[in-house]
Amino acid sequence: MSDMIRISLDDLNQCALVVPAKTGIVYENQARGVQCARPSQEGFLLPITHDAPLDQPELALESRISALFAPGDAGLIDARIAAKLEDILASSGFTHGISIDWSMLHASMEAWVHVTVDHIGTLGQRRFSAILTWPNSD
């Protein structure tokens, strides 16, 4: 990976999908809460639309997801957190086609969750694997 272009998502201010692909571009993000892991994945970035009322920013997708992790949290994803995350994704018209990849739960952490996308926005019905990422909650 030494000749790869590396892009840090540390300044990301919304949710996005990192879709694995041979692109020569590696995305990395600070994840796992206060444990500060730096997972990375070669692929392309697909931002997720997340309209929230201006007077209720706490309803934005990344705010609702970040609220699953308490301040000082170690950022581990267990079945309980994953189920709540899946409920949040299912409740939005922007993300209802995204579900947790339960077979990859062991490799998921706060701000870096393996998901399956059945459909999203204009991409229609195209099933693929991706990583859901968002601003680190620590």
Secondary structure as GFF3:
##gff-version 3
##sequence-region A 1 138
A	DSSP	beta_strand	5	8	.	.	.	ID=ss1
A	DSSP	beta_strand	16	20	.	.	.	ID=ss2
A	DSSP	beta_strand	25	28	.	.	.	ID=ss3
A	DSSP	three_ten_helix	33	35	.	.	.	ID=ss4
A	DSSP	beta_strand	40	47	.	.	.	ID=ss5
A	DSSP	three_ten_helix	57	59	.	.	.	ID=ss6
A	DSSP	alpha_helix	61	66	.	.	.	ID=ss7
A	DSSP	alpha_helix	79	90	.	.	.	ID=ss8
A	DSSP	beta_strand	98	100	.	.	.	ID=ss9
A	DSSP	three_ten_helix	102	107	.	.	.	ID=ss10
A	DSSP	beta_strand	113	119	.	.	.	ID=ss11
A	DSSP	three_ten_helix	121	123	.	.	.	ID=ss12
A	DSSP	beta_strand	125	133	.	.	.	ID=ss13
###
